[in-house]
Amino acid sequence: MESCSTIGFVKATIQARLDEETQAALDRLVRRHGLKPSEVVRQGIRLVAKQAEEIEPIEIIGLGKYDSGLTDLSTNKKHMKGFGSHPRIKGKPPRKKGIGR
């Protein structure tokens, strides 16, 4: 194993392609703070991980909440009997609500 002064023994290495803007930001951080590029990357990963833990995951209301118990609900036509039989769906206009009704 390779020794690293900042974290003891290196457990893994990564390679990343950086666009010009990101490379310039990395260079600025290295010069400004006197860090090695690998330390800037490690600190960046830690910051992103910390922020990700603080953000609530997006929840889609109702997703995965209801179980019909039918394993073939989307493929078996018998489950579709009567589906779409509401008058509005069959082309009939909705009843108008007038004043005093």
Biopython code that builds the backbone (N, CA, C, O; Angstrom):
import numpy as np
from Bio.PDB.StructureBuilder import StructureBuilder

atoms = [
    (1, "MET", "N", (0.828, -1.194, 0.000)),
    (1, "MET", "CA", (0.000, 0.000, 0.000)),
    (1, "MET", "C", (0.863, 1.245, 0.000)),
    (1, "MET", "O", (1.962, 1.269, 0.556)),
    (2, "GLU", "N", (0.346, 2.260, -0.628)),
    (2, "GLU", "CA", (1.057, 3.526, -0.727)),
    (2, "GLU", "C", (0.757, 4.368, 0.513)),
    (2, "GLU", "O", (-0.390, 4.429, 0.955)),
    (3, "SER", "N", (1.758, 5.004, 1.065)),
    (3, "SER", "CA", (1.564, 5.852, 2.232)),
    (3, "SER", "C", (1.153, 7.255, 1.807)),
    (3, "SER", "O", (1.637, 7.784, 0.807)),
    (4, "CYS", "N", (0.258, 7.843, 2.580)),
    (4, "CYS", "CA", (-0.220, 9.200, 2.288)),
    (4, "CYS", "C", (-0.176, 10.000, 3.583)),
    (4, "CYS", "O", (-0.704, 9.555, 4.602)),
    (5, "SER", "N", (0.439, 11.159, 3.555)),
    (5, "SER", "CA", (0.628, 11.938, 4.781)),
    (5, "SER", "C", (-0.679, 12.468, 5.366)),
    (5, "SER", "O", (-0.737, 12.796, 6.551)),
    (6, "THR", "N", (-1.720, 12.555, 4.551)),
    (6, "THR", "CA", (-2.950, 13.165, 5.057)),
    (6, "THR", "C", (-3.940, 12.165, 5.638)),
    (6, "THR", "O", (-4.721, 12.521, 6.520)),
    (7, "ILE", "N", (-3.925, 10.923, 5.163)),
    (7, "ILE", "CA", (-4.899, 9.965, 5.680)),
    (7, "ILE", "C", (-4.296, 8.617, 6.038)),
    (7, "ILE", "O", (-5.031, 7.634, 6.132)),
    (8, "GLY", "N", (-3.022, 8.535, 6.234)),
    (8, "GLY", "CA", (-2.415, 7.258, 6.574)),
    (8, "GLY", "C", (-2.173, 6.432, 5.328)),
    (8, "GLY", "O", (-1.380, 6.816, 4.468)),
    (9, "PHE", "N", (-2.851, 5.300, 5.226)),
    (9, "PHE", "CA", (-2.683, 4.436, 4.058)),
    (9, "PHE", "C", (-3.819, 4.675, 3.077)),
    (9, "PHE", "O", (-4.991, 4.719, 3.453)),
    (10, "VAL", "N", (-3.448, 4.827, 1.818)),
    (10, "VAL", "CA", (-4.418, 5.059, 0.757)),
    (10, "VAL", "C", (-5.186, 3.760, 0.518)),
    (10, "VAL", "O", (-4.586, 2.702, 0.327)),
    (11, "LYS", "N", (-6.493, 3.846, 0.531)),
    (11, "LYS", "CA", (-7.328, 2.669, 0.325)),
    (11, "LYS", "C", (-7.774, 2.558, -1.128)),
    (11, "LYS", "O", (-7.982, 1.453, -1.627)),
    (12, "ALA", "N", (-7.924, 3.686, -1.808)),
    (12, "ALA", "CA", (-8.397, 3.654, -3.196)),
    (12, "ALA", "C", (-7.890, 4.889, -3.930)),
    (12, "ALA", "O", (-7.600, 5.919, -3.323)),
    (13, "THR", "N", (-7.792, 4.762, -5.227)),
    (13, "THR", "CA", (-7.452, 5.914, -6.060)),
    (13, "THR", "C", (-8.551, 6.078, -7.100)),
    (13, "THR", "O", (-9.226, 5.119, -7.475)),
    (14, "ILE", "N", (-8.713, 7.307, -7.555)),
    (14, "ILE", "CA", (-9.692, 7.581, -8.600)),
    (14, "ILE", "C", (-9.039, 8.422, -9.681)),
    (14, "ILE", "O", (-8.025, 9.079, -9.445)),
    (15, "GLN", "N", (-9.620, 8.397, -10.854)),
    (15, "GLN", "CA", (-9.211, 9.281, -11.936)),
    (15, "GLN", "C", (-10.454, 10.040, -12.353)),
    (15, "GLN", "O", (-11.549, 9.480, -12.398)),
    (16, "ALA", "N", (-10.285, 11.300, -12.654)),
    (16, "ALA", "CA", (-11.428, 12.104, -13.080)),
    (16, "ALA", "C", (-11.013, 13.025, -14.217)),
    (16, "ALA", "O", (-9.907, 13.566, -14.224)),
    (17, "ARG", "N", (-11.906, 13.193, -15.167)),
    (17, "ARG", "CA", (-11.686, 14.167, -16.239)),
    (17, "ARG", "C", (-12.317, 15.475, -15.795)),
    (17, "ARG", "O", (-13.483, 15.510, -15.404)),
    (18, "LEU", "N", (-11.544, 16.547, -15.856)),
    (18, "LEU", "CA", (-12.035, 17.851, -15.424)),
    (18, "LEU", "C", (-12.154, 18.779, -16.620)),
    (18, "LEU", "O", (-11.267, 18.830, -17.471)),
    (19, "ASP", "N", (-13.257, 19.510, -16.676)),
    (19, "ASP", "CA", (-13.366, 20.532, -17.711)),
    (19, "ASP", "C", (-12.472, 21.704, -17.300)),
    (19, "ASP", "O", (-11.945, 21.732, -16.188)),
    (20, "GLU", "N", (-12.311, 22.655, -18.192)),
    (20, "GLU", "CA", (-11.382, 23.761, -17.932)),
    (20, "GLU", "C", (-11.761, 24.558, -16.688)),
    (20, "GLU", "O", (-10.892, 24.935, -15.902)),
    (21, "GLU", "N", (-13.041, 24.811, -16.510)),
    (21, "GLU", "CA", (-13.509, 25.601, -15.361)),
    (21, "GLU", "C", (-13.199, 24.887, -14.045)),
    (21, "GLU", "O", (-12.725, 25.506, -13.093)),
    (22, "THR", "N", (-13.472, 23.576, -13.998)),
    (22, "THR", "CA", (-13.212, 22.809, -12.779)),
    (22, "THR", "C", (-11.716, 22.698, -12.507)),
    (22, "THR", "O", (-11.285, 22.789, -11.358)),
    (23, "GLN", "N", (-10.924, 22.502, -13.555)),
    (23, "GLN", "CA", (-9.472, 22.431, -13.383)),
    (23, "GLN", "C", (-8.937, 23.761, -12.852)),
    (23, "GLN", "O", (-8.065, 23.776, -11.983)),
    (24, "ALA", "N", (-9.454, 24.876, -13.369)),
    (24, "ALA", "CA", (-9.022, 26.194, -12.895)),
    (24, "ALA", "C", (-9.393, 26.383, -11.426)),
    (24, "ALA", "O", (-8.614, 26.939, -10.652)),
    (25, "ALA", "N", (-10.591, 25.918, -11.042)),
    (25, "ALA", "CA", (-11.003, 26.023, -9.636)),
    (25, "ALA", "C", (-10.092, 25.189, -8.747)),
    (25, "ALA", "O", (-9.698, 25.636, -7.670)),
    (26, "LEU", "N", (-9.756, 23.985, -9.187)),
    (26, "LEU", "CA", (-8.840, 23.126, -8.432)),
    (26, "LEU", "C", (-7.477, 23.800, -8.289)),
    (26, "LEU", "O", (-6.904, 23.816, -7.199)),
    (27, "ASP", "N", (-6.963, 24.352, -9.373)),
    (27, "ASP", "CA", (-5.666, 25.041, -9.329)),
    (27, "ASP", "C", (-5.695, 26.214, -8.350)),
    (27, "ASP", "O", (-4.751, 26.410, -7.584)),
    (28, "ARG", "N", (-6.778, 26.993, -8.376)),
    (28, "ARG", "CA", (-6.894, 28.130, -7.446)),
    (28, "ARG", "C", (-6.895, 27.661, -5.995)),
    (28, "ARG", "O", (-6.225, 28.252, -5.148)),
    (29, "LEU", "N", (-7.646, 26.598, -5.707)),
    (29, "LEU", "CA", (-7.714, 26.084, -4.331)),
    (29, "LEU", "C", (-6.358, 25.558, -3.879)),
    (29, "LEU", "O", (-5.966, 25.768, -2.731)),
    (30, "VAL", "N", (-5.655, 24.892, -4.748)),
    (30, "VAL", "CA", (-4.319, 24.374, -4.417)),
    (30, "VAL", "C", (-3.381, 25.527, -4.084)),
    (30, "VAL", "O", (-2.682, 25.489, -3.071)),
    (31, "ARG", "N", (-3.363, 26.570, -4.947)),
    (31, "ARG", "CA", (-2.476, 27.725, -4.710)),
    (31, "ARG", "C", (-2.883, 28.495, -3.451)),
    (31, "ARG", "O", (-2.038, 28.833, -2.622)),
    (32, "ARG", "N", (-4.167, 28.766, -3.319)),
    (32, "ARG", "CA", (-4.653, 29.609, -2.230)),
    (32, "ARG", "C", (-4.475, 28.967, -0.858)),
    (32, "ARG", "O", (-4.152, 29.652, 0.112)),
    (33, "HIS", "N", (-4.686, 27.653, -0.775)),
    (33, "HIS", "CA", (-4.675, 26.988, 0.532)),
    (33, "HIS", "C", (-3.456, 26.105, 0.756)),
    (33, "HIS", "O", (-3.295, 25.529, 1.832)),
    (34, "GLY", "N", (-2.601, 25.996, -0.249)),
    (34, "GLY", "CA", (-1.390, 25.208, -0.094)),
    (34, "GLY", "C", (-1.651, 23.716, 0.073)),
    (34, "GLY", "O", (-0.870, 23.015, 0.716)),
    (35, "LEU", "N", (-2.736, 23.234, -0.498)),
    (35, "LEU", "CA", (-3.081, 21.815, -0.400)),
    (35, "LEU", "C", (-2.666, 21.083, -1.664)),
    (35, "LEU", "O", (-2.447, 21.692, -2.711)),
    (36, "LYS", "N", (-2.563, 19.769, -1.549)),
    (36, "LYS", "CA", (-2.350, 18.946, -2.726)),
    (36, "LYS", "C", (-3.709, 18.754, -3.412)),
    (36, "LYS", "O", (-4.745, 18.781, -2.748)),
    (37, "PRO", "N", (-3.707, 18.564, -4.726)),
    (37, "PRO", "CA", (-4.975, 18.350, -5.423)),
    (37, "PRO", "C", (-5.802, 17.208, -4.829)),
    (37, "PRO", "O", (-7.027, 17.309, -4.762)),
    (38, "SER", "N", (-5.161, 16.141, -4.405)),
    (38, "SER", "CA", (-5.902, 15.010, -3.834)),
    (38, "SER", "C", (-6.619, 15.400, -2.540)),
    (38, "SER", "O", (-7.712, 14.906, -2.265)),
    (39, "GLU", "N", (-6.004, 16.289, -1.742)),
    (39, "GLU", "CA", (-6.650, 16.729, -0.503)),
    (39, "GLU", "C", (-7.855, 17.618, -0.805)),
    (39, "GLU", "O", (-8.870, 17.547, -0.112)),
    (40, "VAL", "N", (-7.745, 18.449, -1.833)),
    (40, "VAL", "CA", (-8.883, 19.278, -2.235)),
    (40, "VAL", "C", (-10.049, 18.377, -2.662)),
    (40, "VAL", "O", (-11.199, 18.628, -2.303)),
    (41, "VAL", "N", (-9.743, 17.342, -3.421)),
    (41, "VAL", "CA", (-10.781, 16.405, -3.872)),
    (41, "VAL", "C", (-11.402, 15.687, -2.684)),
    (41, "VAL", "O", (-12.625, 15.571, -2.611)),
    (42, "ARG", "N", (-10.584, 15.200, -1.749)),
    (42, "ARG", "CA", (-11.131, 14.509, -0.570)),
    (42, "ARG", "C", (-12.044, 15.426, 0.233)),
    (42, "ARG", "O", (-13.128, 15.017, 0.650)),
    (43, "GLN", "N", (-11.608, 16.670, 0.451)),
    (43, "GLN", "CA", (-12.441, 17.608, 1.209)),
    (43, "GLN", "C", (-13.735, 17.921, 0.456)),
    (43, "GLN", "O", (-14.800, 18.056, 1.059)),
    (44, "GLY", "N", (-13.627, 18.033, -0.859)),
    (44, "GLY", "CA", (-14.821, 18.278, -1.668)),
    (44, "GLY", "C", (-15.829, 17.145, -1.561)),
    (44, "GLY", "O", (-17.031, 17.383, -1.440)),
    (45, "ILE", "N", (-15.336, 15.914, -1.605)),
    (45, "ILE", "CA", (-16.229, 14.752, -1.475)),
    (45, "ILE", "C", (-16.893, 14.748, -0.107)),
    (45, "ILE", "O", (-18.087, 14.472, 0.006)),
    (46, "ARG", "N", (-16.124, 15.055, 0.930)),
    (46, "ARG", "CA", (-16.702, 15.099, 2.289)),
    (46, "ARG", "C", (-17.800, 16.163, 2.385)),
    (46, "ARG", "O", (-18.843, 15.931, 2.996)),
    (47, "LEU", "N", (-17.556, 17.337, 1.775)),
    (47, "LEU", "CA", (-18.567, 18.399, 1.808)),
    (47, "LEU", "C", (-19.844, 17.993, 1.076)),
    (47, "LEU", "O", (-20.946, 18.217, 1.576)),
    (48, "VAL", "N", (-19.698, 17.404, -0.092)),
    (48, "VAL", "CA", (-20.863, 16.968, -0.860)),
    (48, "VAL", "C", (-21.621, 15.885, -0.097)),
    (48, "VAL", "O", (-22.852, 15.899, -0.065)),
    (49, "ALA", "N", (-20.900, 14.948, 0.517)),
    (49, "ALA", "CA", (-21.542, 13.880, 1.285)),
    (49, "ALA", "C", (-22.324, 14.458, 2.464)),
    (49, "ALA", "O", (-23.439, 14.020, 2.747)),
    (50, "LYS", "N", (-21.744, 15.435, 3.146)),
    (50, "LYS", "CA", (-22.417, 16.059, 4.296)),
    (50, "LYS", "C", (-23.691, 16.780, 3.846)),
    (50, "LYS", "O", (-24.732, 16.665, 4.493)),
    (51, "GLN", "N", (-23.609, 17.524, 2.738)),
    (51, "GLN", "CA", (-24.783, 18.223, 2.219)),
    (51, "GLN", "C", (-25.864, 17.241, 1.793)),
    (51, "GLN", "O", (-27.049, 17.486, 2.020)),
    (52, "ALA", "N", (-25.468, 16.138, 1.182)),
    (52, "ALA", "CA", (-26.433, 15.142, 0.716)),
    (52, "ALA", "C", (-27.177, 14.520, 1.888)),
    (52, "ALA", "O", (-28.354, 14.183, 1.758)),
    (53, "GLU", "N", (-26.519, 14.361, 3.022)),
    (53, "GLU", "CA", (-27.170, 13.799, 4.205)),
    (53, "GLU", "C", (-28.189, 14.762, 4.790)),
    (53, "GLU", "O", (-29.172, 14.328, 5.391)),
    (54, "GLU", "N", (-27.971, 16.058, 4.626)),
    (54, "GLU", "CA", (-28.858, 17.069, 5.194)),
    (54, "GLU", "C", (-30.106, 17.299, 4.350)),
    (54, "GLU", "O", (-31.099, 17.822, 4.855)),
    (55, "ILE", "N", (-30.074, 16.917, 3.075)),
    (55, "ILE", "CA", (-31.197, 17.147, 2.176)),
    (55, "ILE", "C", (-32.188, 16.005, 2.297)),
    (55, "ILE", "O", (-31.809, 14.835, 2.248)),
    (56, "GLU", "N", (-33.471, 16.349, 2.458)),
    (56, "GLU", "CA", (-34.519, 15.338, 2.510)),
    (56, "GLU", "C", (-34.688, 14.724, 1.126)),
    (56, "GLU", "O", (-34.718, 15.443, 0.127)),
    (57, "PRO", "N", (-34.799, 13.406, 1.060)),
    (57, "PRO", "CA", (-35.025, 12.790, -0.248)),
    (57, "PRO", "C", (-36.397, 13.176, -0.795)),
    (57, "PRO", "O", (-37.338, 13.393, -0.031)),
    (58, "ILE", "N", (-36.505, 13.259, -2.109)),
    (58, "ILE", "CA", (-37.773, 13.597, -2.743)),
    (58, "ILE", "C", (-38.713, 12.408, -2.606)),
    (58, "ILE", "O", (-38.345, 11.271, -2.903)),
    (59, "GLU", "N", (-39.931, 12.686, -2.152)),
    (59, "GLU", "CA", (-40.913, 11.619, -2.006)),
    (59, "GLU", "C", (-42.086, 11.916, -2.918)),
    (59, "GLU", "O", (-42.664, 13.002, -2.871)),
    (60, "ILE", "N", (-42.428, 10.959, -3.735)),
    (60, "ILE", "CA", (-43.587, 11.107, -4.606)),
    (60, "ILE", "C", (-44.786, 10.571, -3.835)),
    (60, "ILE", "O", (-44.815, 9.403, -3.445)),
    (61, "ILE", "N", (-45.768, 11.429, -3.620)),
    (61, "ILE", "CA", (-46.927, 11.062, -2.815)),
    (61, "ILE", "C", (-47.629, 9.862, -3.430)),
    (61, "ILE", "O", (-47.958, 9.865, -4.616)),
    (62, "GLY", "N", (-47.853, 8.851, -2.630)),
    (62, "GLY", "CA", (-48.574, 7.670, -3.062)),
    (62, "GLY", "C", (-47.727, 6.599, -3.698)),
    (62, "GLY", "O", (-48.190, 5.468, -3.849)),
    (63, "LEU", "N", (-46.510, 6.905, -4.075)),
    (63, "LEU", "CA", (-45.658, 5.930, -4.748)),
    (63, "LEU", "C", (-45.301, 4.802, -3.786)),
    (63, "LEU", "O", (-44.701, 5.031, -2.736)),
    (64, "GLY", "N", (-45.668, 3.610, -4.152)),
    (64, "GLY", "CA", (-45.344, 2.445, -3.344)),
    (64, "GLY", "C", (-46.187, 2.289, -2.096)),
    (64, "GLY", "O", (-45.885, 1.437, -1.261)),
    (65, "LYS", "N", (-47.237, 3.086, -1.940)),
    (65, "LYS", "CA", (-48.039, 3.049, -0.723)),
    (65, "LYS", "C", (-49.197, 2.066, -0.813)),
    (65, "LYS", "O", (-49.668, 1.568, 0.209)),
    (66, "TYR", "N", (-49.659, 1.785, -2.024)),
    (66, "TYR", "CA", (-50.856, 0.983, -2.192)),
    (66, "TYR", "C", (-50.533, -0.294, -2.936)),
    (66, "TYR", "O", (-49.867, -0.276, -3.971)),
    (67, "ASP", "N", (-51.008, -1.392, -2.402)),
    (67, "ASP", "CA", (-50.748, -2.695, -3.007)),
    (67, "ASP", "C", (-52.088, -3.369, -3.250)),
    (67, "ASP", "O", (-52.807, -3.686, -2.302)),
    (68, "SER", "N", (-52.427, -3.589, -4.507)),
    (68, "SER", "CA", (-53.698, -4.224, -4.840)),
    (68, "SER", "C", (-53.661, -5.719, -4.562)),
    (68, "SER", "O", (-54.702, -6.368, -4.453)),
    (69, "GLY", "N", (-52.457, -6.255, -4.451)),
    (69, "GLY", "CA", (-52.334, -7.690, -4.262)),
    (69, "GLY", "C", (-52.394, -8.459, -5.568)),
    (69, "GLY", "O", (-52.219, -9.677, -5.578)),
    (70, "LEU", "N", (-52.638, -7.763, -6.670)),
    (70, "LEU", "CA", (-52.720, -8.404, -7.980)),
    (70, "LEU", "C", (-51.380, -8.250, -8.689)),
    (70, "LEU", "O", (-50.899, -7.137, -8.902)),
    (71, "THR", "N", (-50.794, -9.367, -9.045)),
    (71, "THR", "CA", (-49.483, -9.312, -9.693)),
    (71, "THR", "C", (-49.582, -9.036, -11.186)),
    (71, "THR", "O", (-48.588, -8.692, -11.826)),
    (72, "ASP", "N", (-50.806, -9.191, -11.753)),
    (72, "ASP", "CA", (-50.978, -8.983, -13.192)),
    (72, "ASP", "C", (-51.910, -7.806, -13.495)),
    (72, "ASP", "O", (-52.566, -7.787, -14.537)),
    (73, "LEU", "N", (-51.968, -6.841, -12.601)),
    (73, "LEU", "CA", (-52.907, -5.725, -12.734)),
    (73, "LEU", "C", (-52.748, -4.967, -14.045)),
    (73, "LEU", "O", (-53.747, -4.562, -14.642)),
    (74, "SER", "N", (-51.545, -4.769, -14.496)),
    (74, "SER", "CA", (-51.330, -3.971, -15.704)),
    (74, "SER", "C", (-51.431, -4.777, -16.992)),
    (74, "SER", "O", (-51.459, -4.192, -18.075)),
    (75, "THR", "N", (-51.486, -6.096, -16.904)),
    (75, "THR", "CA", (-51.466, -6.902, -18.121)),
    (75, "THR", "C", (-52.732, -7.730, -18.344)),
    (75, "THR", "O", (-52.962, -8.198, -19.459)),
    (76, "ASN", "N", (-53.552, -7.920, -17.321)),
    (76, "ASN", "CA", (-54.735, -8.760, -17.443)),
    (76, "ASN", "C", (-55.957, -7.896, -17.737)),
    (76, "ASN", "O", (-56.334, -7.054, -16.921)),
    (77, "LYS", "N", (-56.579, -8.099, -18.902)),
    (77, "LYS", "CA", (-57.697, -7.262, -19.344)),
    (77, "LYS", "C", (-58.919, -7.373, -18.443)),
    (77, "LYS", "O", (-59.728, -6.446, -18.408)),
    (78, "LYS", "N", (-59.083, -8.469, -17.714)),
    (78, "LYS", "CA", (-60.269, -8.592, -16.863)),
    (78, "LYS", "C", (-60.263, -7.536, -15.747)),
    (78, "LYS", "O", (-61.319, -7.169, -15.232)),
    (79, "HIS", "N", (-59.086, -7.059, -15.382)),
    (79, "HIS", "CA", (-59.004, -6.024, -14.345)),
    (79, "HIS", "C", (-59.420, -4.655, -14.883)),
    (79, "HIS", "O", (-59.656, -3.732, -14.103)),
    (80, "MET", "N", (-59.512, -4.516, -16.200)),
    (80, "MET", "CA", (-59.871, -3.242, -16.826)),
    (80, "MET", "C", (-61.380, -3.118, -17.065)),
    (80, "MET", "O", (-61.833, -2.082, -17.551)),
    (81, "LYS", "N", (-62.165, -4.146, -16.735)),
    (81, "LYS", "CA", (-63.607, -4.120, -16.955)),
    (81, "LYS", "C", (-64.215, -2.922, -16.220)),
    (81, "LYS", "O", (-64.041, -2.761, -15.012)),
    (82, "GLY", "N", (-64.927, -2.091, -16.973)),
    (82, "GLY", "CA", (-65.579, -0.918, -16.397)),
    (82, "GLY", "C", (-64.681, 0.301, -16.274)),
    (82, "GLY", "O", (-65.149, 1.386, -15.929)),
    (83, "PHE", "N", (-63.416, 0.132, -16.549)),
    (83, "PHE", "CA", (-62.498, 1.276, -16.458)),
    (83, "PHE", "C", (-62.823, 2.277, -17.553)),
    (83, "PHE", "O", (-62.948, 1.903, -18.719)),
    (84, "GLY", "N", (-62.958, 3.529, -17.194)),
    (84, "GLY", "CA", (-63.260, 4.578, -18.165)),
    (84, "GLY", "C", (-64.729, 4.685, -18.501)),
    (84, "GLY", "O", (-65.084, 5.274, -19.521)),
    (85, "SER", "N", (-65.590, 4.130, -17.670)),
    (85, "SER", "CA", (-67.019, 4.150, -17.981)),
    (85, "SER", "C", (-67.740, 5.376, -17.434)),
    (85, "SER", "O", (-68.962, 5.461, -17.550)),
    (86, "HIS", "N", (-67.046, 6.296, -16.862)),
    (86, "HIS", "CA", (-67.656, 7.524, -16.356)),
    (86, "HIS", "C", (-68.220, 8.310, -17.532)),
    (86, "HIS", "O", (-67.597, 8.350, -18.593)),
    (87, "PRO", "N", (-69.408, 8.949, -17.368)),
    (87, "PRO", "CA", (-70.035, 9.680, -18.487)),
    (87, "PRO", "C", (-69.129, 10.717, -19.149)),
    (87, "PRO", "O", (-69.167, 10.871, -20.370)),
    (88, "ARG", "N", (-68.333, 11.415, -18.386)),
    (88, "ARG", "CA", (-67.434, 12.423, -18.962)),
    (88, "ARG", "C", (-66.450, 11.791, -19.925)),
    (88, "ARG", "O", (-66.112, 12.372, -20.956)),
    (89, "ILE", "N", (-66.001, 10.620, -19.589)),
    (89, "ILE", "CA", (-64.987, 9.954, -20.399)),
    (89, "ILE", "C", (-65.585, 9.460, -21.711)),
    (89, "ILE", "O", (-64.879, 9.384, -22.716)),
    (90, "LYS", "N", (-66.870, 9.123, -21.719)),
    (90, "LYS", "CA", (-67.506, 8.608, -22.932)),
    (90, "LYS", "C", (-67.936, 9.728, -23.875)),
    (90, "LYS", "O", (-68.630, 9.464, -24.856)),
    (91, "GLY", "N", (-67.548, 10.948, -23.608)),
    (91, "GLY", "CA", (-67.837, 12.042, -24.524)),
    (91, "GLY", "C", (-69.033, 12.885, -24.133)),
    (91, "GLY", "O", (-69.323, 13.868, -24.815)),
    (92, "LYS", "N", (-69.744, 12.547, -23.061)),
    (92, "LYS", "CA", (-70.868, 13.351, -22.631)),
    (92, "LYS", "C", (-70.342, 14.558, -21.871)),
    (92, "LYS", "O", (-69.476, 14.422, -21.007)),
    (93, "PRO", "N", (-70.855, 15.725, -22.187)),
    (93, "PRO", "CA", (-70.371, 16.912, -21.458)),
    (93, "PRO", "C", (-70.851, 16.878, -19.999)),
    (93, "PRO", "O", (-71.879, 16.267, -19.709)),
    (94, "PRO", "N", (-70.134, 17.513, -19.094)),
    (94, "PRO", "CA", (-70.561, 17.550, -17.697)),
    (94, "PRO", "C", (-71.816, 18.394, -17.564)),
    (94, "PRO", "O", (-72.052, 19.322, -18.337)),
    (95, "ARG", "N", (-72.623, 18.043, -16.554)),
    (95, "ARG", "CA", (-73.847, 18.821, -16.302)),
    (95, "ARG", "C", (-73.452, 20.220, -15.876)),
    (95, "ARG", "O", (-72.518, 20.408, -15.096)),
    (96, "LYS", "N", (-74.177, 21.201, -16.397)),
    (96, "LYS", "CA", (-73.905, 22.585, -16.031)),
    (96, "LYS", "C", (-74.573, 22.887, -14.714)),
    (96, "LYS", "O", (-75.713, 22.489, -14.474)),
    (97, "LYS", "N", (-73.865, 23.587, -13.872)),
    (97, "LYS", "CA", (-74.413, 24.014, -12.596)),
    (97, "LYS", "C", (-74.862, 25.451, -12.756)),
    (97, "LYS", "O", (-74.044, 26.342, -12.986)),
    (98, "GLY", "N", (-76.145, 25.674, -12.637)),
    (98, "GLY", "CA", (-76.658, 27.021, -12.768)),
    (98, "GLY", "C", (-76.935, 27.647, -11.413)),
    (98, "GLY", "O", (-76.800, 26.999, -10.375)),
    (99, "ILE", "N", (-77.319, 28.898, -11.436)),
    (99, "ILE", "CA", (-77.641, 29.610, -10.207)),
    (99, "ILE", "C", (-78.952, 29.036, -9.680)),
    (99, "ILE", "O", (-79.903, 28.833, -10.435)),
    (100, "GLY", "N", (-78.987, 28.778, -8.379)),
    (100, "GLY", "CA", (-80.195, 28.289, -7.747)),
    (100, "GLY", "C", (-80.358, 26.781, -7.813)),
    (100, "GLY", "O", (-81.363, 26.260, -7.328)),
    (101, "ARG", "N", (-79.455, 26.096, -8.367)),
    (101, "ARG", "CA", (-79.554, 24.633, -8.413)),
    (101, "ARG", "C", (-78.926, 24.005, -7.220)),
    (101, "ARG", "O", (-78.919, 22.780, -7.098)),
]
sb = StructureBuilder()
sb.init_structure("model")
sb.init_model(0)
sb.init_chain("A")
sb.init_seg("    ")
for serial, (resi, resn, name, xyz) in enumerate(atoms, 1):
    if name == "N":
        sb.init_residue(resn, " ", resi, " ")
    sb.init_atom(name, np.array(xyz, "f"), 0.0, 1.0, " ", f" {name:<3s}", serial, name[0])
structure = sb.get_structure()
